[in-house]
Amino acid sequence: MPSRDDALALVHEYTQSESLRKHMLAVEAAMRAYARKFGADEEAWGLAGLLHDFDYERFPNAARSATEEHPSEGVRRLRAAGYPEEVCEAILGHADYTGVPRVTPMARALFAVDELTGLITATALVKPSRSLNDVDPSGVRKKMKDKAFARGVNREDVVNGAAELGVPLDDHIAFVLDAMRAEREALGL
């Protein structure tokens, strides 16, 4: 399996946006935390989180094609580079439009944390401190109800992701928030 350093080099090669890089780091942090919670392979889960959007800038997929552009193009490259199939399937499954079912705990976790990390980040960025330390789960829930806030975050995916993972939404928010806090320096939050 390629190393985290290999994956990070791929992220830097394909992704220029610092905010998108930080999003991938946030998803990686949440994935690693869930892997520890579920007794799963933390490295593989972390790679799925870190790489899930690495191809998004180059292949944005405005048409939402199931087989072209993001995430399908990235997964073709990951498979060619020797990444585990479970990681590739999880990455494909994080985008509903691919039609790839989320059958593994890794795939369900990736879907569950993806949009939520974006909502948590947006919630932190509107705080005067711009810090995760000043974010709490109830504040995230409140922001989630405001449709004008962080419009790009799919609230339905947040709710469905927690349900697919089998975790109550409030517990899921608190867990992901704690995972992101552990990496707040790298996330700039």
DATARA-V138238 format. One record per backbone hydrogen bond with DSSP energy under -1.0 kcal/mol. NH is the residue of the N-H (numbers start at 1). CO is the residue of the C=O. If there is no record, write none. Layout:
# DATARA-V138238
NH|CO  NH|CO
This chain:
# DATARA-V138238
7|3  8|4  9|5  10|6  11|7  12|8  13|9  14|10  15|11  21|17  22|18  23|19  24|20  25|21  26|22  27|23  28|24  29|25  30|26  31|27  32|28  33|29  34|30  35|31  36|32  37|33  38|34  40|35  45|41  46|42  47|43  48|44  49|45  50|46  51|47  52|48  54|51  56|53  59|55  64|61  70|59  73|69  75|71  76|72  77|73  78|74  79|75  80|76  81|77  82|79  83|78  88|84  89|85  90|86  91|87  92|88  93|89  94|90  95|92  98|95  99|96  103|101  108|104  109|105  110|106  111|107  112|108  113|109  114|110  117|113  118|114  119|115  120|116  121|117  122|118  123|119  124|120  125|121  127|124  132|189  134|131  135|132  140|136  141|137  142|138  143|139  144|140  145|141  147|145  149|146  153|150  155|153  158|154  159|155  160|156  161|157  162|158  163|159  164|160  165|161  167|162  172|168  173|169  174|170  175|171  176|172  177|173  178|174  179|175  180|176  181|177  182|178  183|180  184|181  187|183  189|184
